[in-house]
Amino acid sequence: MKLSEIDTPAVLIDIDRAEANMQRFQAYADKHELAVRPHIKTHKLPRFAKRQVELGAVGITCQKLGEAEVMADAGLTDIFLPYNIIGKAKLGRLLALNERVKLAVTADSDVTVRGLSETFNDAPKPLTVLVECDTGMGRCGVQSPDEAVALAKLIDAAGGLRFAGFMTYPKTGAIVENEAFLSAAKEKAIAAGLDPRIISNGGSPDMWRAHEVKSATEHRPGTYIYMDRFQVAKGVGTWDDCALTVLATVISRPTENRAIIDAGSKALTSDTFGMDGFGYSVDYPDAVITSLSEEHGAIDLSACKDKPRIGDRLRIIPNHACVVSNLFDEVVLISGNEVVKIEPVAARGRVD
């Protein structure tokens, strides 16, 4: 199939750019003796997860249990699941998954730890658990190094569990604060007789500064494989590094300065991250995608010298690539302008 035969809206993945992005960060991490554990929620594709491991990643990260099950079914054997697993049904699935692969999870409360321990207390294989720390993001996580060590002690003493260290998803730019929290937790844990052998740090926006978090033993980048408009805005990469684009067709030109495309909120993420507009048009850089409804995207062309016509096809770099991966059943893998393969998004919709 030729690229011109691909119906729209569609997600295009430039495999050459994705490969270059994976290799670039792996080389950086190797230079700084930092393990890489990429987050697969960005691509949700076993082929890329396997390639990341081939390039040197110690394993993968999955955000939800359903994603981890898909990756295990595909042959991935070392999976980190940094999420509080709550409820009998999920704990039962977690127990089964732990028997199949090398698995680790996180906890940030005694409630989570008790549920894990009750499930794994009589299991033939213990569950590895890290303490999640809130180092500034304001999401999940214990709020201080002392709380981190207290929970670590609880995990260490709980039946069926094995304490392994600390994990965080930090606030962008808060390198100093992140390191201060993690180093204090590590030192206090060692003083308490614990072994925090893993200190897991994350995020793509600060990935080129990952080595500055001296306490970290591994880094979990996700968006780095595709990049997106937000990562370019943060200086992580350039437009030429962006591997994922949404191919859309102009279906209306109601006015001289307005175009409507067939890609709305069901094809382009509504995330803005404080930026103006809902994506970057590769073909018309001065165009502004001003609004999205479910099936329509409105583009302001007033700053464009040349303007698209009805039927023209545009390639758009979304604000946030991870969301877009979860909006489509399949992606079109390309090399240059040649279609290589149409690949099902194996972990799409696995939010359970």
N, C-alpha and C positions, 0 to 999 in steps of 0.2 A: 504494500500500500504506500502511496505517495503522501507527503504531508498535506498537499492540496486536497486530498480525498478525505482527510479527517474532518468529521462533523464537529460543530461547535455547540456549546462551549466544551473545551477539552483541556486537560492538563498535559503539558509537554514537559518532559524531563530530559535535559541535555546530559547524557551519561558521561561525556568527556569532562564537562565542568564538575559534575558530582564527583567523579574520580579524582580530579585535581584537588578539590576541596578536602576530600578525605585524606589524601596523601599529604597535603600541606600541613594539616593539624597533627597528623600522626608523627611527621618529621619533627615538628616543634616539640611535641610531648616527649619524644625519644631523646631529643637534645637536652631536655630539662629533667630527664629521668622521672617522668610523670606517667602513670598508667592512664590509658584512655578507655572509658566505658561509655560509648555513645548511646544517646537516647533515640530509640527507634520510633518514637511518636511522631517525628517529623516526616518520615518516609513510609513507615508501616509495611515495608517490603522485605521479605526474607532475603532476597538476592542482595540487597544493600547491607543488611545486617551481617550476612556471611562475608561480604567483601570487607566490611570494617574489621572483622575479626582476622581475616586473611592478612590485612595490612598491619596488624599488630595489636588491635584492641584486646583487652583481657577478657572481655565479655560485653554484654549489652545491658541497657537500662530500658525497662518498660514501665509506663505510668500506671497501667491498670492490669489486673489479673487476666482479663480476656486477651489483652495484647501478648502477655507472657505465654499464655497457652498456645496462641497461634505460632509464636516463635519457637516454642518447644516442639510443636508438631512439625515444624520445618527443619528441625535438627540443631537449633541453637542450644548449647548445653550449659552456659554460665549466664545467669540472669539476675539482675538486681531490680527489685520492685519497691521503690521508695514511696510507700503508701501505707497508711493505717488500714489494715484489713479487719473489718468489723462484720460480725454476723455469722451465724452458723453455716449458711450455705457457702459463703465465700471461704470461710475457714476450712471447710471440707474440701473445696477445690484446691486451696493452698496446700493442704496436706498431701493430696494426690500429686500435685506438681512438684513438691519437694522430693518425692520419691523418684522423679524422672530426671531432674537436672540439678546442677549446683545452683542453689537459690539463696537469696538474702532479701530481707524486708526491713522496713523501719517501723519505729513506734515512737510516739511522743507523750504517752500517758500510761498510767498504771492500768487503766481499763483495757487498752489495747494489749498490753503485756499479759494480763490475766487471760484474755481470750486466746492468745497465741499459746500460752503455757497449758491451758486446759485441753487444747486441741492436740498439742504435740507431746504431752507428758509421757504417754505410753507408746509413742511412735518409734519405729526402729531407727530413725534418722533424725537428729536434732535440727531445729531451724535456726539459721543464722540471722541475728537481729542487730541493727544499728539504731542508735538514738538520733532522731531528727531534731536539728537545732535551728531555731529562728535567729539568724544572724543579721536580720534587718529587713527581710522581705515582707514580714507581716502576714504570713500565711500559716502553715502548720509549724510545729516545732516547739521544744522547750525554750524558755525565755532567758535562761542564764546558764553559765558553765556549771554552777553548783547543782542546778536542776538536772542538767545533762548527766552528771556523775551519779546523782541519786537514782535516776532511772536506769543507768547502766548497771548499778549494783543490783537493782531489782531484777533486771534481765539475767544477770550472771547467776543469781540465786534461784531463778525460776526453773522448774523442771521442763525438760524438752527443748530448752532454748540455749543458744550460744551467743554471748555478747561478742561483737566484732569491732565496734568503733562508733564513729559519729558521721553524720551526713547533713549537708545543708544545700538549699537552693538560695543563694545570696541575692541581696539587692544589687542591681547594676551599679557599678562604680564604687561600691563600699568595700574595697579591697582591704584596707587597714582594719576596719571594724570586723570583717569576716575572719581575718587571720587572728585578731586579738581573742575573739570568742573561741575559735577552734583550738588555738594553742593553749589557752587556759583550761579548756575541757580536757585536752589530752594530758597535760601535766597533772591535773587533779586526779584523773583516772589512774594514771600510772602510780601516783602517790598512794592511791587507795588499793593498790595491788591488782588492778585490772590491766588488760592488754588491748588497747585501742589500735589494733594493727591496721585498720582501714579508716582513713579520713577522706570522705568523698565530697568533693566540691562540684559545682555545676554551672551551667549556663554558657550560651554562645556569645552574648554581648561583651563579656570580659575574658574570652578564651585566650587571647594573646597576652593576657596578664596573669594567666593561671599559675605561672611559676612564682609569682609574688606571694601567693598564699603558701608559705613555706611548710605549714603543717599538713597540707593536703597530700595524700598518696595517689589520688586518682581524680580525673576530671570527666564530667559527663556533658559534653556538648551535644546539642540536638540539631538545631537549625543550620549549623555549619555546613552540612552536606549539600543543602539547596541554596542557602542564603535567601534573603528577601529584602523588601524595601526598608524595613526597620534595621536590619543588620547593616545595610549600606549607610543608613543615616547615622549609625553608631560607629562607623569607620571600620567595621569588622571585615568587610570586603567591598568590592566594586560591582557595578552593574554587570560587568563581564564575568563575574564569579557566580552570578545568579543562575542556577540550573533549572529552576521551576518557573514556568510561565503559564498563564491561562490564555488559551487561544479563543478569541471571541469574534463575532461577526457584527458589523454595523447593520442594524435592522431598520433604523429610522434616522432622518435628519429633519426634525420638525422646524428648526430655524437654522440660520446661517452659522450660528456659533454653538449649536447643540447637536450632539450625536447620541444615539441610544444603542447600546450593545446588548447581546443576548446573554450577558453574564451579570447576574445580580448578586444578592446576598447568599444564594444557594451555590454560587460558583466562586465568588470573591469574598474573603472574610470581611466582616464589618468592623473588625479591630482597627483602631487608628493609632494607638500608642502615642497620642498627642500630635500626630502628623496631620496635615491637611490632605484630604482626599483618601481614596480607597485603592490606591495602586499606582504604578508607574507604567506609562505606555512606552514600550520600547520603540515603536514606530513613530510616535508623535510625542516627544519628550516634554513639549510645552503644554500638552493637554492636561486637564485636571478632571479626574473622576470624582464628581462632586457629590453624588448620592447613589444609593443602592435601594431598590425594592427587591422583592424576591426573585424576579426573573428579568429585571432590567437594570442596566447601569447607565447613568447619565453622565456625559462627558462635556465639559466646557472647552470649546475650541477657540475661544476669543484670542488667545495668545499664539495660535498656530498660524504660520504663513501658509502652509499647505494643509488641506483638511481632507479627511477620509470621506468616501462616498458610500452610499448604501451598497452593501454586498462586500465591502472591503473587510479584510480580516486583520485583527490587531493582536499583538502579543503583550500581555500585561504581567508585570512582576507584582505579586500581591504584597500587602503590608506584612502579612504573617503566613508563611508557607505551611506551617503545621496544620492549621485549621483547614486549609484548602485540600490537603491530602485526605482529610476525613470527609470531604464533601462529594468525592467521586468514587465510583466503583472500580475504575481502572484509570491508568495513566499511560500516556504514549511516550515510550522511550525513543529518543532521537539522537543522532550523531550528526551535527551540522544541521542540514535540512532533510536528512534521510531518516525515515522511520525504521527503527531497529526491531521493535516489538511493542505490542500492546499488553501491559501487565496488570493483572488484577491487584487491587490494593487489599492484601490479605487480611490485615488487621483493622480495616475500616469499620467504624461503628462499634468496635469492642470497647465500650465505655463501662463495662460491668466489672 
